[in-house]
Amino acid sequence: MSRGELSRRLQRSESWVSRRLSLVRELPEEAQELVRRGKLCGHGAMRYLVPLARAKRSACQELVSHLSGRRTSARELKRVYLSWKSGDAEQRHHVVSNPELFLKAAEAIWGDVPEPCVEGDEIQDVTKDMEILEAVSHRARRRIREMEGTIPIAVIEVWQAARSSFAVLSEAMERRIDAGSRDAGSDS
């Protein structure tokens, strides 16, 4: 079946289907098994181990072999992957050969606050989310224009929930924008 056909049958986006397929097509078997057993977070494996496996499969296999005894969260996989990605050859070796030691050291240094190298990725993630919101909004407007007759109750109920969520997001964005403009105007 094509991704498009799977997408239609599962009522999910092609991107969603592609990310799930990458778990079985890209990840080493040992990583897949850890995801199935709940030792590795599936979301984290998709987000961080799949790109690692694509970049350097042997590093992914080594990392997974050293993580096999512990439950690893998406946040921890993110920390390991971003440090591996930004490190030189020696740093990369240390991160994948002893991820538990690396994670303990990272926790002692940064605690629950993401390390500095994460900032660019977070900006890209939020920007992508906003672009998706814009695209989905545009598509929904087009579909509503194309609808004939009255709008079904199910659509109205989902619209009300979406409008409420967007109102909360709008308030949060306005607060952050206002706080940023106040900070930019001060002479500290």
Secondary structure as UniProt FT lines:
FT   HELIX           3..10
FT   HELIX           14..26
FT   HELIX           29..36
FT   TURN            37..38
FT   HELIX           42..44
FT   HELIX           45..49
FT   HELIX           50..55
FT   HELIX           57..67
FT   TURN            68..69
FT   HELIX           74..86
FT   HELIX           89..97
FT   HELIX           99..110
FT   TURN            111..112
FT   HELIX           116..118
FT   HELIX           119..146
FT   HELIX           153..185
//
